[in-house]
Amino acid sequence: MNLADLNKVALAMVTPGKGILAADESSGTIKKRFDAINVDSTEDNRRDYREMLFRSQEAMSKYISGVILYDETIWQNAKDGTPLVKLIEQAGAIPGIKVDEGTQPLPNCPGELVTVGLDRLAERLKKYYERGARFAKWRAVIDIGSGAGGRGIPTMTAIRVNAHALARYAALCQAAQIVPIVEPEVLMDGDHDIDRCYEVTQRVLNRTFQELRVQRVALEGMILKPNMAISGKKCPKQASVQEVAEKTVRLLKSCVPAAVPGIAFLSGGQSDEEATAHLDAMNKIGNLPWKLTFSYGRALQAAPQRAWSGKADNVPAGQRAFAHRAKMNSLASTGHWDAALEKQAA
């Protein structure tokens, strides 16, 4: 492992004013997105859509530091035969790859999941590196139980098992000279309030960093991709933007070592503008030991998907919508976003 090189890539991923495009939707997830805009989820359509994003010169060169790809996408070529990874590199961004293989029910823990994909991961990482990937992503999914009977979820079993797998993945990545994005996602589905989310996320992050240390993962050569401290979607009292920002910053300061180069948040089902506003408010607090930026999927792509709607004639409109969302999040990543900018664009 060459830690200096890993650190260089990690710092490039959180370059001020830039963030990561999560274009790693599984075939099932992108089908749901395409169903919503009445587009068939064929291999060609998936390629055309992602090619549209990667050829969006303004967004990719100015606001995007890296792109997380799905296994299908990393091997695909654009319509003119150029590998999609080359389009990303030509725009000045870093290609990355999602390496987990989804989730399975966790034995003896009803309603909880464990992420799988460690088998043969070392071999896969070698091939991905040869193809151009310089970072990877693995997502652990932690649910918060709903209602009075849900206080037992997440169990310590689910937290420990998923943290262990995240750390094993991260160690394998660094051995393959690939920067791991460590993503322990506490879901915002449910009726819990922000304080319950804070408490669960704190347990998850503490356990994750404990495991990372046990497995000798070099913190300078990784990126953390956490959820924000936020109210559950069904919670009757939604926390304000300022409360989310203050509690998330407090939480991270209590759990995340300063050696980590950067934190790239997931949007986790927030609306486009909410995800941007929360990131901006955190960066306005300032005086943070790590860079705070975005690693958004839906919050960057929902608008361009609607604008494109599967039609070649709509590619310029799709690219404009992508550039706008990327620019808004770029501003938020330096604490310079303002809601008025959204209205001007509209």
ZADO-1210 file (C-alpha; in nm, 4 decimals, padded with zeros to 6 digits):
<atoms>
<atom x="00.0000" y="00.0000" z="00.0000" code="MET" pos="1"/>
<atom x="00.1308" y="00.3418" z="-00.1009" code="ASN" pos="2"/>
<atom x="-00.0419" y="00.5688" z="00.1516" code="LEU" pos="3"/>
<atom x="00.0881" y="00.8921" z="-00.0040" code="ALA" pos="4"/>
<atom x="-00.0860" y="00.8058" z="-00.3329" code="ASP" pos="5"/>
<atom x="-00.4070" y="00.6971" z="-00.1582" code="LEU" pos="6"/>
<atom x="-00.4117" y="01.0235" z="00.0380" code="ASN" pos="7"/>
<atom x="-00.3586" y="01.2228" z="-00.2835" code="LYS" pos="8"/>
<atom x="-00.6619" y="01.0561" z="-00.4459" code="VAL" pos="9"/>
<atom x="-00.8739" y="01.0989" z="-00.1288" code="ALA" pos="10"/>
<atom x="-00.7900" y="01.4715" z="-00.1134" code="LEU" pos="11"/>
<atom x="-00.8710" y="01.5104" z="-00.4856" code="ALA" pos="12"/>
<atom x="-01.2121" y="01.3500" z="-00.4197" code="MET" pos="13"/>
<atom x="-01.2936" y="01.6280" z="-00.1706" code="VAL" pos="14"/>
<atom x="-01.1405" y="01.9161" z="-00.3675" code="THR" pos="15"/>
<atom x="-01.3074" y="02.2385" z="-00.2413" code="PRO" pos="16"/>
<atom x="-01.6098" y="02.3182" z="-00.4577" code="GLY" pos="17"/>
<atom x="-01.6346" y="01.9652" z="-00.5989" code="LYS" pos="18"/>
<atom x="-01.8226" y="01.6512" z="-00.4977" code="GLY" pos="19"/>
<atom x="-01.8926" y="01.2962" z="-00.6070" code="ILE" pos="20"/>
<atom x="-02.1645" y="01.1830" z="-00.8471" code="LEU" pos="21"/>
<atom x="-02.3138" y="00.8526" z="-00.7314" code="ALA" pos="22"/>
<atom x="-02.4128" y="00.6933" z="-01.0643" code="ALA" pos="23"/>
<atom x="-02.3966" y="00.3410" z="-00.9217" code="ASP" pos="24"/>
<atom x="-02.7651" y="00.2506" z="-00.9102" code="GLU" pos="25"/>
<atom x="-02.8195" y="-00.1225" z="-00.9376" code="SER" pos="26"/>
<atom x="-03.0191" y="-00.2483" z="-01.2376" code="SER" pos="27"/>
<atom x="-03.3279" y="-00.2727" z="-01.0136" code="GLY" pos="28"/>
<atom x="-03.2962" y="00.0804" z="-00.8779" code="THR" pos="29"/>
<atom x="-03.2376" y="00.2478" z="-01.2135" code="ILE" pos="30"/>
<atom x="-03.5366" y="00.0577" z="-01.3533" code="LYS" pos="31"/>
<atom x="-03.7547" y="00.2248" z="-01.0881" code="LYS" pos="32"/>
<atom x="-03.6086" y="00.5651" z="-01.1822" code="ARG" pos="33"/>
<atom x="-03.6667" y="00.4982" z="-01.5538" code="PHE" pos="34"/>
<atom x="-04.0215" y="00.3672" z="-01.4902" code="ASP" pos="35"/>
<atom x="-04.1008" y="00.7058" z="-01.3324" code="ALA" pos="36"/>
<atom x="-04.0063" y="00.8838" z="-01.6597" code="ILE" pos="37"/>
<atom x="-04.1535" y="00.6118" z="-01.8883" code="ASN" pos="38"/>
<atom x="-03.8196" y="00.4928" z="-02.0271" code="VAL" pos="39"/>
<atom x="-03.7385" y="00.1239" z="-02.0814" code="ASP" pos="40"/>
<atom x="-03.4432" y="00.0164" z="-01.8669" code="SER" pos="41"/>
<atom x="-03.2397" y="-00.1438" z="-02.1475" code="THR" pos="42"/>
<atom x="-02.8613" y="-00.1644" z="-02.1433" code="GLU" pos="43"/>
<atom x="-02.8431" y="00.0909" z="-02.4278" code="ASP" pos="44"/>
<atom x="-03.0747" y="00.3372" z="-02.2518" code="ASN" pos="45"/>
<atom x="-02.8786" y="00.3075" z="-01.9288" code="ARG" pos="46"/>
<atom x="-02.5583" y="00.3717" z="-02.1212" code="ARG" pos="47"/>
<atom x="-02.7047" y="00.6676" z="-02.3138" code="ASP" pos="48"/>
<atom x="-02.8308" y="00.8265" z="-01.9934" code="TYR" pos="49"/>
<atom x="-02.4991" y="00.7941" z="-01.8131" code="ARG" pos="50"/>
<atom x="-02.3060" y="00.9046" z="-02.1201" code="GLU" pos="51"/>
<atom x="-02.5189" y="01.2204" z="-02.1219" code="MET" pos="52"/>
<atom x="-02.4075" y="01.2937" z="-01.7641" code="LEU" pos="53"/>
<atom x="-02.0395" y="01.2146" z="-01.8233" code="PHE" pos="54"/>
<atom x="-02.0309" y="01.4325" z="-02.1369" code="ARG" pos="55"/>
<atom x="-02.1838" y="01.7252" z="-01.9480" code="SER" pos="56"/>
<atom x="-01.8706" y="01.9359" z="-01.9782" code="GLN" pos="57"/>
<atom x="-01.9684" y="02.2188" z="-01.7445" code="GLU" pos="58"/>
<atom x="-02.0865" y="01.9965" z="-01.4592" code="ALA" pos="59"/>
<atom x="-01.8128" y="01.7352" z="-01.4835" code="MET" pos="60"/>
<atom x="-01.5138" y="01.9667" z="-01.5220" code="SER" pos="61"/>
<atom x="-01.6204" y="02.2350" z="-01.2721" code="LYS" pos="62"/>
<atom x="-01.8168" y="02.0601" z="-00.9968" code="TYR" pos="63"/>
<atom x="-01.7585" y="01.6820" z="-00.9998" code="ILE" pos="64"/>
<atom x="-01.4439" y="01.5275" z="-00.8514" code="SER" pos="65"/>
<atom x="-01.5340" y="01.1620" z="-00.9031" code="GLY" pos="66"/>
<atom x="-01.8054" y="00.9258" z="-01.0260" code="VAL" pos="67"/>
<atom x="-01.9151" y="00.6024" z="-00.8568" code="ILE" pos="68"/>
<atom x="-01.9996" y="00.3481" z="-01.1258" code="LEU" pos="69"/>
<atom x="-02.1989" y="00.0248" z="-01.1245" code="TYR" pos="70"/>
<atom x="-02.0278" y="-00.2931" z="-01.2511" code="ASP" pos="71"/>
<atom x="-02.2204" y="-00.2817" z="-01.5811" code="GLU" pos="72"/>
<atom x="-02.1197" y="00.0792" z="-01.6459" code="THR" pos="73"/>
<atom x="-01.7451" y="00.0493" z="-01.5823" code="ILE" pos="74"/>
<atom x="-01.7167" y="-00.1995" z="-01.8720" code="TRP" pos="75"/>
<atom x="-01.9399" y="-00.0043" z="-02.1132" code="GLN" pos="76"/>
<atom x="-01.8269" y="00.2086" z="-02.4054" code="ASN" pos="77"/>
<atom x="-01.9956" y="00.5272" z="-02.5239" code="ALA" pos="78"/>
<atom x="-02.1807" y="00.5260" z="-02.8568" code="LYS" pos="79"/>
<atom x="-01.8611" y="00.6283" z="-03.0376" code="ASP" pos="80"/>
<atom x="-01.6650" y="00.3428" z="-02.8760" code="GLY" pos="81"/>
<atom x="-01.4869" y="00.5480" z="-02.6074" code="THR" pos="82"/>
<atom x="-01.4875" y="00.3662" z="-02.2719" code="PRO" pos="83"/>
<atom x="-01.7141" y="00.5536" z="-02.0267" code="LEU" pos="84"/>
<atom x="-01.4280" y="00.5580" z="-01.7735" code="VAL" pos="85"/>
<atom x="-01.2227" y="00.7555" z="-02.0285" code="LYS" pos="86"/>
<atom x="-01.5002" y="01.0170" z="-02.0612" code="LEU" pos="87"/>
<atom x="-01.4847" y="01.0642" z="-01.6842" code="ILE" pos="88"/>
<atom x="-01.1050" y="01.0939" z="-01.6875" code="GLU" pos="89"/>
<atom x="-01.1123" y="01.3362" z="-01.9828" code="GLN" pos="90"/>
<atom x="-01.3437" y="01.5635" z="-01.7823" code="ALA" pos="91"/>
<atom x="-01.0853" y="01.5715" z="-01.5026" code="GLY" pos="92"/>
<atom x="-01.2842" y="01.3484" z="-01.2640" code="ALA" pos="93"/>
<atom x="-01.1828" y="01.0194" z="-01.1009" code="ILE" pos="94"/>
<atom x="-01.3645" y="00.6934" z="-01.1862" code="PRO" pos="95"/>
<atom x="-01.4824" y="00.4844" z="-00.8897" code="GLY" pos="96"/>
<atom x="-01.6779" y="00.1618" z="-00.8484" code="ILE" pos="97"/>
<atom x="-01.9479" y="00.0234" z="-00.6184" code="LYS" pos="98"/>
<atom x="-01.8188" y="-00.3149" z="-00.5028" code="VAL" pos="99"/>
<atom x="-02.0743" y="-00.4445" z="-00.2541" code="ASP" pos="100"/>
<atom x="-02.3236" y="-00.7001" z="-00.3866" code="GLU" pos="101"/>
<atom x="-02.6313" y="-00.5771" z="-00.2039" code="GLY" pos="102"/>
<atom x="-02.7860" y="-00.6978" z="00.1191" code="THR" pos="103"/>
<atom x="-02.9215" y="-01.0197" z="00.2705" code="GLN" pos="104"/>
<atom x="-03.1349" y="-01.0764" z="00.5799" code="PRO" pos="105"/>
<atom x="-02.9157" y="-01.0964" z="00.8912" code="LEU" pos="106"/>
<atom x="-02.9647" y="-01.4345" z="01.0656" code="PRO" pos="107"/>
<atom x="-03.1339" y="-01.4145" z="01.4079" code="ASN" pos="108"/>
<atom x="-03.2062" y="-01.0424" z="01.3619" code="CYS" pos="109"/>
<atom x="-03.5569" y="-01.0130" z="01.2093" code="PRO" pos="110"/>
<atom x="-03.5948" y="-00.7072" z="00.9878" code="GLY" pos="111"/>
<atom x="-03.2213" y="-00.6318" z="00.9704" code="GLU" pos="112"/>
<atom x="-02.9753" y="-00.6665" z="00.6836" code="LEU" pos="113"/>
<atom x="-02.6079" y="-00.7355" z="00.6244" code="VAL" pos="114"/>
<atom x="-02.4159" y="-00.6248" z="00.3148" code="THR" pos="115"/>
<atom x="-02.2402" y="-00.9010" z="00.1202" code="VAL" pos="116"/>
<atom x="-01.9664" y="-00.9178" z="-00.1434" code="GLY" pos="117"/>
<atom x="-01.6373" y="-00.9819" z="00.0383" code="LEU" pos="118"/>
<atom x="-01.5838" y="-01.3178" z="-00.1363" code="ASP" pos="119"/>
<atom x="-01.3388" y="-01.2724" z="-00.4255" code="ARG" pos="120"/>
<atom x="-01.3350" y="-00.8952" z="-00.3644" code="LEU" pos="121"/>
<atom x="-00.9530" y="-00.8849" z="-00.3847" code="ALA" pos="122"/>
<atom x="-00.9674" y="-01.0339" z="-00.7392" code="GLU" pos="123"/>
<atom x="-01.2419" y="-00.7941" z="-00.8480" code="ARG" pos="124"/>
<atom x="-01.0555" y="-00.4912" z="-00.7132" code="LEU" pos="125"/>
<atom x="-00.7506" y="-00.5832" z="-00.9201" code="LYS" pos="126"/>
<atom x="-00.9623" y="-00.5874" z="-01.2397" code="LYS" pos="127"/>
<atom x="-01.1359" y="-00.2609" z="-01.1497" code="TYR" pos="128"/>
<atom x="-00.7991" y="-00.0935" z="-01.0871" code="TYR" pos="129"/>
<atom x="-00.6777" y="-00.2081" z="-01.4305" code="GLU" pos="130"/>
<atom x="-00.9930" y="-00.0605" z="-01.5843" code="ARG" pos="131"/>
<atom x="-00.9210" y="00.2787" z="-01.4225" code="GLY" pos="132"/>
<atom x="-01.1079" y="00.2801" z="-01.0891" code="ALA" pos="133"/>
<atom x="-00.9134" y="00.4636" z="-00.8181" code="ARG" pos="134"/>
<atom x="-01.1759" y="00.4518" z="-00.5436" code="PHE" pos="135"/>
<atom x="-01.4562" y="00.2167" z="-00.4410" code="ALA" pos="136"/>
<atom x="-01.7765" y="00.2221" z="-00.2383" code="LYS" pos="137"/>
<atom x="-01.9429" y="-00.0232" z="-00.0006" code="TRP" pos="138"/>
<atom x="-02.2781" y="00.0593" z="00.1614" code="ARG" pos="139"/>
<atom x="-02.3961" y="-00.0814" z="00.4913" code="ALA" pos="140"/>
<atom x="-02.7666" y="-00.0353" z="00.5665" code="VAL" pos="141"/>
<atom x="-02.8802" y="00.0274" z="00.9240" code="ILE" pos="142"/>
<atom x="-03.2523" y="00.0645" z="00.9871" code="ASP" pos="143"/>
<atom x="-03.4103" y="00.2416" z="01.2854" code="ILE" pos="144"/>
<atom x="-03.7121" y="00.0528" z="01.4168" code="GLY" pos="145"/>
<atom x="-04.0500" y="00.2274" z="01.3973" code="SER" pos="146"/>
<atom x="-04.2975" y="00.2841" z="01.6799" code="GLY" pos="147"/>
<atom x="-04.2691" y="00.1869" z="02.0455" code="ALA" pos="148"/>
<atom x="-04.1786" y="-00.1725" z="01.9549" code="GLY" pos="149"/>
<atom x="-03.8946" y="-00.0612" z="01.7283" code="GLY" pos="150"/>
<atom x="-03.6559" y="00.0534" z="02.0008" code="ARG" pos="151"/>
<atom x="-03.4648" y="-00.2745" z="01.9710" code="GLY" pos="152"/>
<atom x="-03.3658" y="-00.1996" z="01.6090" code="ILE" pos="153"/>
<atom x="-03.0881" y="-00.1594" z="01.5216" code="PRO" pos="154"/>
<atom x="-02.9448" y="-00.4397" z="01.7308" code="THR" pos="155"/>
<atom x="-02.5815" y="-00.4258" z="01.8350" code="MET" pos="156"/>
<atom x="-02.5424" y="-00.7414" z="01.6231" code="THR" pos="157"/>
<atom x="-02.6404" y="-00.5577" z="01.3033" code="ALA" pos="158"/>
<atom x="-02.4149" y="-00.2629" z="01.3852" code="ILE" pos="159"/>
<atom x="-02.1131" y="-00.4831" z="01.4647" code="ARG" pos="160"/>
<atom x="-02.1516" y="-00.7186" z="01.1681" code="VAL" pos="161"/>
<atom x="-02.1883" y="-00.4345" z="00.9178" code="ASN" pos="162"/>
<atom x="-01.9029" y="-00.2309" z="01.0689" code="ALA" pos="163"/>
<atom x="-01.6791" y="-00.5379" z="01.0510" code="HIS" pos="164"/>
<atom x="-01.7638" y="-00.5920" z="00.6823" code="ALA" pos="165"/>
<atom x="-01.7036" y="-00.2231" z="00.6029" code="LEU" pos="166"/>
<atom x="-01.3592" y="-00.2396" z="00.7619" code="ALA" pos="167"/>
<atom x="-01.2702" y="-00.5672" z="00.5831" code="ARG" pos="168"/>
<atom x="-01.3704" y="-00.4084" z="00.2530" code="TYR" pos="169"/>
<atom x="-01.1691" y="-00.0923" z="00.3298" code="ALA" pos="170"/>
<atom x="-00.8565" y="-00.2916" z="00.4147" code="ALA" pos="171"/>
<atom x="-00.8862" y="-00.4926" z="00.0908" code="LEU" pos="172"/>
<atom x="-00.9289" y="-00.1706" z="-00.1105" code="CYS" pos="173"/>
<atom x="-00.6189" y="-00.0099" z="00.0341" code="GLN" pos="174"/>
<atom x="-00.4181" y="-00.3270" z="-00.0330" code="ALA" pos="175"/>
<atom x="-00.5308" y="-00.2936" z="-00.3983" code="ALA" pos="176"/>
<atom x="-00.4277" y="00.0764" z="-00.4042" code="GLN" pos="177"/>
<atom x="-00.7932" y="00.1876" z="-00.4192" code="ILE" pos="178"/>
<atom x="-00.9399" y="00.4517" z="-00.1844" code="VAL" pos="179"/>
<atom x="-01.2401" y="00.3104" z="00.0054" code="PRO" pos="180"/>
<atom x="-01.5531" y="00.5174" z="00.0532" code="ILE" pos="181"/>
<atom x="-01.6898" y="00.3833" z="00.3830" code="VAL" pos="182"/>
<atom x="-02.0700" y="00.4233" z="00.3785" code="GLU" pos="183"/>
<atom x="-02.2583" y="00.3248" z="00.6951" code="PRO" pos="184"/>
<atom x="-02.6083" y="00.4526" z="00.6109" code="GLU" pos="185"/>
<atom x="-02.8607" y="00.4914" z="00.8901" code="VAL" pos="186"/>
<atom x="-03.1862" y="00.5082" z="00.6927" code="LEU" pos="187"/>
<atom x="-03.4202" y="00.8049" z="00.7262" code="MET" pos="188"/>
<atom x="-03.7298" y="00.5888" z="00.6669" code="ASP" pos="189"/>
<atom x="-03.9452" y="00.5704" z="00.9778" code="GLY" pos="190"/>
<atom x="-04.1046" y="00.7945" z="01.2387" code="ASP" pos="191"/>
<atom x="-03.8013" y="00.8587" z="01.4619" code="HIS" pos="192"/>
<atom x="-03.6987" y="01.2124" z="01.5563" code="ASP" pos="193"/>
<atom x="-03.3586" y="01.3717" z="01.4956" code="ILE" pos="194"/>
<atom x="-03.2298" y="01.2825" z="01.8427" code="ASP" pos="195"/>
<atom x="-03.2975" y="00.9119" z="01.7875" code="ARG" pos="196"/>
<atom x="-03.1143" y="00.9348" z="01.4528" code="CYS" pos="197"/>
<atom x="-02.8241" y="01.1119" z="01.6291" code="TYR" pos="198"/>
<atom x="-02.7989" y="00.8417" z="01.8954" code="GLU" pos="199"/>
<atom x="-02.8078" y="00.5504" z="01.6478" code="VAL" pos="200"/>
<atom x="-02.5649" y="00.7172" z="01.4034" code="THR" pos="201"/>
<atom x="-02.3231" y="00.7851" z="01.6888" code="GLN" pos="202"/>
<atom x="-02.3236" y="00.4152" z="01.7828" code="ARG" pos="203"/>
<atom x="-02.2755" y="00.3157" z="01.4186" code="VAL" pos="204"/>
<atom x="-01.9872" y="00.5580" z="01.3531" code="LEU" pos="205"/>
<atom x="-01.8078" y="00.4738" z="01.6770" code="ASN" pos="206"/>
<atom x="-01.8242" y="00.1023" z="01.6016" code="ARG" pos="207"/>
<atom x="-01.7168" y="00.1574" z="01.2392" code="THR" pos="208"/>
<atom x="-01.4034" y="00.3519" z="01.3362" code="PHE" pos="209"/>
<atom x="-01.3240" y="00.0951" z="01.6059" code="GLN" pos="210"/>
<atom x="-01.3312" y="-00.1785" z="01.3385" code="GLU" pos="211"/>
<atom x="-01.1290" y="00.0317" z="01.0925" code="LEU" pos="212"/>
<atom x="-00.8562" y="00.0683" z="01.3538" code="ARG" pos="213"/>
<atom x="-00.8617" y="-00.3037" z="01.4419" code="VAL" pos="214"/>
<atom x="-00.8152" y="-00.3892" z="01.0734" code="GLN" pos="215"/>
<atom x="-00.5362" y="-00.1329" z="01.0319" code="ARG" pos="216"/>
<atom x="-00.7110" y="00.0804" z="00.7727" code="VAL" pos="217"/>
<atom x="-00.5137" y="00.4018" z="00.7148" code="ALA" pos="218"/>
<atom x="-00.7643" y="00.6788" z="00.7866" code="LEU" pos="219"/>
<atom x="-00.5698" y="00.9259" z="00.5667" code="GLU" pos="220"/>
<atom x="-00.6487" y="00.7050" z="00.2670" code="GLY" pos="221"/>
<atom x="-01.0290" y="00.6793" z="00.2968" code="MET" pos="222"/>
<atom x="-01.3443" y="00.8912" z="00.2647" code="ILE" pos="223"/>
<atom x="-01.6486" y="00.8635" z="00.4924" code="LEU" pos="224"/>
<atom x="-01.9967" y="00.8716" z="00.3351" code="LYS" pos="225"/>
<atom x="-02.2459" y="00.9029" z="00.6223" code="PRO" pos="226"/>
<atom x="-02.6069" y="01.0049" z="00.6605" code="ASN" pos="227"/>
<atom x="-02.6885" y="01.3360" z="00.8256" code="MET" pos="228"/>
<atom x="-02.8536" y="01.3565" z="01.1688" code="ALA" pos="229"/>
<atom x="-03.2070" y="01.4099" z="01.0446" code="ILE" pos="230"/>
<atom x="-03.5701" y="01.3378" z="01.1341" code="SER" pos="231"/>
<atom x="-03.7280" y="01.0222" z="00.9909" code="GLY" pos="232"/>
<atom x="-03.9495" y="01.0844" z="00.6878" code="LYS" pos="233"/>
<atom x="-04.2641" y="00.9933" z="00.8852" code="LYS" pos="234"/>
<atom x="-04.1737" y="01.1955" z="01.1948" code="CYS" pos="235"/>
<atom x="-04.4468" y="01.4578" z="01.2563" code="PRO" pos="236"/>
<atom x="-04.1834" y="01.7103" z="01.3706" code="LYS" pos="237"/>
<atom x="-03.9198" y="01.7710" z="01.1041" code="GLN" pos="238"/>
<atom x="-03.5970" y="01.9304" z="01.2285" code="ALA" pos="239"/>
<atom x="-03.5022" y="02.2673" z="01.0782" code="SER" pos="240"/>
<atom x="-03.2086" y="02.3088" z="00.8392" code="VAL" pos="241"/>
<atom x="-03.0072" y="02.4758" z="01.1158" code="GLN" pos="242"/>
<atom x="-03.0789" y="02.1986" z="01.3670" code="GLU" pos="243"/>
<atom x="-02.9770" y="01.9291" z="01.1164" code="VAL" pos="244"/>
<atom x="-02.6532" y="02.1169" z="01.0436" code="ALA" pos="245"/>
<atom x="-02.5614" y="02.1815" z="01.4067" code="GLU" pos="246"/>
<atom x="-02.6401" y="01.8301" z="01.5292" code="LYS" pos="247"/>
<atom x="-02.4675" y="01.6624" z="01.2340" code="THR" pos="248"/>
<atom x="-02.1492" y="01.8673" z="01.2859" code="VAL" pos="249"/>
<atom x="-02.1550" y="01.7947" z="01.6589" code="ARG" pos="250"/>
<atom x="-02.2051" y="01.4234" z="01.5899" code="LEU" pos="251"/>
<atom x="-01.9205" y="01.4058" z="01.3391" code="LEU" pos="252"/>
<atom x="-01.6820" y="01.5955" z="01.5656" code="LYS" pos="253"/>
<atom x="-01.7506" y="01.3417" z="01.8402" code="SER" pos="254"/>
<atom x="-01.6955" y="01.0354" z="01.6178" code="CYS" pos="255"/>
<atom x="-01.4762" y="01.1056" z="01.3127" code="VAL" pos="256"/>
<atom x="-01.0982" y="01.1400" z="01.3590" code="PRO" pos="257"/>
<atom x="-00.9352" y="01.4474" z="01.2026" code="ALA" pos="258"/>
<atom x="-00.7046" y="01.2158" z="01.0028" code="ALA" pos="259"/>
<atom x="-00.9944" y="01.1386" z="00.7633" code="VAL" pos="260"/>
<atom x="-00.9450" y="01.3744" z="00.4632" code="PRO" pos="261"/>
<atom x="-01.3108" y="01.4288" z="00.3898" code="GLY" pos="262"/>
<atom x="-01.6741" y="01.3460" z="00.4478" code="ILE" pos="263"/>
<atom x="-01.9007" y="01.3157" z="00.1427" code="ALA" pos="264"/>
<atom x="-02.2640" y="01.2943" z="00.2531" code="PHE" pos="265"/>
<atom x="-02.5287" y="01.0712" z="00.1008" code="LEU" pos="266"/>
<atom x="-02.8629" y="01.2427" z="00.0329" code="SER" pos="267"/>
<atom x="-03.0617" y="00.9432" z="00.1628" code="GLY" pos="268"/>
<atom x="-03.4014" y="01.0364" z="00.0216" code="GLY" pos="269"/>
<atom x="-03.3938" y="01.4098" z="00.0973" code="GLN" pos="270"/>
<atom x="-03.5331" y="01.6414" z="-00.1708" code="SER" pos="271"/>
<atom x="-03.2775" y="01.8072" z="-00.4019" code="ASP" pos="272"/>
<atom x="-03.2975" y="02.1413" z="-00.2251" code="GLU" pos="273"/>
<atom x="-03.2981" y="01.9961" z="00.1286" code="GLU" pos="274"/>
<atom x="-02.9775" y="01.8010" z="00.0618" code="ALA" pos="275"/>
<atom x="-02.8153" y="02.1202" z="-00.0709" code="THR" pos="276"/>
<atom x="-02.9409" y="02.3437" z="00.2112" code="ALA" pos="277"/>
<atom x="-02.8208" y="02.1057" z="00.4839" code="HIS" pos="278"/>
<atom x="-02.4723" y="02.0755" z="00.3314" code="LEU" pos="279"/>
<atom x="-02.4476" y="02.4531" z="00.2946" code="ASP" pos="280"/>
<atom x="-02.5536" y="02.5187" z="00.6557" code="ALA" pos="281"/>
<atom x="-02.2863" y="02.2778" z="00.7831" code="MET" pos="282"/>
<atom x="-02.0139" y="02.4462" z="00.5809" code="ASN" pos="283"/>
<atom x="-02.1322" y="02.7872" z="00.7021" code="LYS" pos="284"/>
<atom x="-02.0623" y="02.6677" z="01.0593" code="ILE" pos="285"/>
<atom x="-01.7009" y="02.6213" z="00.9452" code="GLY" pos="286"/>
<atom x="-01.3868" y="02.5474" z="01.1459" code="ASN" pos="287"/>
<atom x="-01.4034" y="02.1752" z="01.0636" code="LEU" pos="288"/>
<atom x="-01.1110" y="01.9304" z="01.0670" code="PRO" pos="289"/>
<atom x="-01.2185" y="01.7617" z="00.7407" code="TRP" pos="290"/>
<atom x="-01.3668" y="01.8746" z="00.4088" code="LYS" pos="291"/>
<atom x="-01.7469" y="01.8357" z="00.3922" code="LEU" pos="292"/>
<atom x="-01.8947" y="01.7737" z="00.0489" code="THR" pos="293"/>
<atom x="-02.1585" y="01.5682" z="-00.1357" code="PHE" pos="294"/>
<atom x="-02.1781" y="01.2200" z="-00.2808" code="SER" pos="295"/>
<atom x="-02.5329" y="01.2413" z="-00.4094" code="TYR" pos="296"/>
<atom x="-02.7214" y="01.0084" z="-00.6411" code="GLY" pos="297"/>
<atom x="-03.0878" y="01.0965" z="-00.6658" code="ARG" pos="298"/>
<atom x="-03.0367" y="01.4553" z="-00.5402" code="ALA" pos="299"/>
<atom x="-02.8075" y="01.5222" z="-00.8402" code="LEU" pos="300"/>
<atom x="-02.9912" y="01.3106" z="-01.0964" code="GLN" pos="301"/>
<atom x="-03.3674" y="01.3445" z="-01.0464" code="ALA" pos="302"/>
<atom x="-03.3831" y="01.6760" z="-01.2374" code="ALA" pos="303"/>
<atom x="-03.1657" y="01.5655" z="-01.5343" code="PRO" pos="304"/>
<atom x="-03.3592" y="01.2380" z="-01.5598" code="GLN" pos="305"/>
<atom x="-03.6889" y="01.4244" z="-01.5907" code="ARG" pos="306"/>
<atom x="-03.5431" y="01.6715" z="-01.8426" code="ALA" pos="307"/>
<atom x="-03.3919" y="01.3934" z="-02.0565" code="TRP" pos="308"/>
<atom x="-03.6834" y="01.1456" z="-02.0439" code="SER" pos="309"/>
<atom x="-03.5047" y="00.9052" z="-02.2799" code="GLY" pos="310"/>
<atom x="-03.5059" y="01.1372" z="-02.5831" code="LYS" pos="311"/>
<atom x="-03.1849" y="01.2231" z="-02.7723" code="ALA" pos="312"/>
<atom x="-03.3261" y="01.5724" z="-02.8461" code="ASP" pos="313"/>
<atom x="-03.3441" y="01.6378" z="-02.4706" code="ASN" pos="314"/>
<atom x="-02.9750" y="01.5700" z="-02.4001" code="VAL" pos="315"/>
<atom x="-02.8838" y="01.9443" z="-02.3814" code="PRO" pos="316"/>
<atom x="-03.1747" y="02.0064" z="-02.1399" code="ALA" pos="317"/>
<atom x="-03.0684" y="01.7088" z="-01.9276" code="GLY" pos="318"/>
<atom x="-02.7120" y="01.8371" z="-01.9159" code="GLN" pos="319"/>
<atom x="-02.8273" y="02.1864" z="-01.8158" code="ARG" pos="320"/>
<atom x="-03.0349" y="02.0403" z="-01.5312" code="ALA" pos="321"/>
<atom x="-02.7371" y="01.8316" z="-01.4167" code="PHE" pos="322"/>
<atom x="-02.5013" y="02.1318" z="-01.4329" code="ALA" pos="323"/>
<atom x="-02.7447" y="02.3380" z="-01.2242" code="HIS" pos="324"/>
<atom x="-02.7777" y="02.0805" z="-00.9463" code="ARG" pos="325"/>
<atom x="-02.4021" y="02.0187" z="-00.9479" code="ALA" pos="326"/>
<atom x="-02.3347" y="02.3928" z="-00.9243" code="LYS" pos="327"/>
<atom x="-02.5797" y="02.4376" z="-00.6348" code="MET" pos="328"/>
<atom x="-02.4099" y="02.1578" z="-00.4407" code="ASN" pos="329"/>
<atom x="-02.0664" y="02.2923" z="-00.5300" code="SER" pos="330"/>
<atom x="-02.1659" y="02.6248" z="-00.3707" code="LEU" pos="331"/>
<atom x="-02.3054" y="02.4396" z="-00.0676" code="ALA" pos="332"/>
<atom x="-01.9772" y="02.2512" z="-00.0267" code="SER" pos="333"/>
<atom x="-01.8024" y="02.5828" z="00.0388" code="THR" pos="334"/>
<atom x="-02.0901" y="02.7452" z="00.2330" code="GLY" pos="335"/>
<atom x="-02.1811" y="02.9894" z="-00.0479" code="HIS" pos="336"/>
<atom x="-02.5233" y="02.8581" z="-00.1525" code="TRP" pos="337"/>
<atom x="-02.8397" y="03.0643" z="-00.1167" code="ASP" pos="338"/>
<atom x="-03.2003" y="02.9546" z="-00.1768" code="ALA" pos="339"/>
<atom x="-03.2472" y="03.2613" z="-00.3995" code="ALA" pos="340"/>
<atom x="-03.0053" y="03.1062" z="-00.6502" code="LEU" pos="341"/>
<atom x="-03.2493" y="02.8181" z="-00.7015" code="GLU" pos="342"/>
<atom x="-03.5324" y="03.0564" z="-00.7772" code="LYS" pos="343"/>
<atom x="-03.3205" y="03.2578" z="-01.0231" code="GLN" pos="344"/>
<atom x="-03.2465" y="02.9414" z="-01.2176" code="ALA" pos="345"/>
<atom x="-03.6121" y="02.8363" z="-01.2134" code="ALA" pos="346"/>
</atoms>
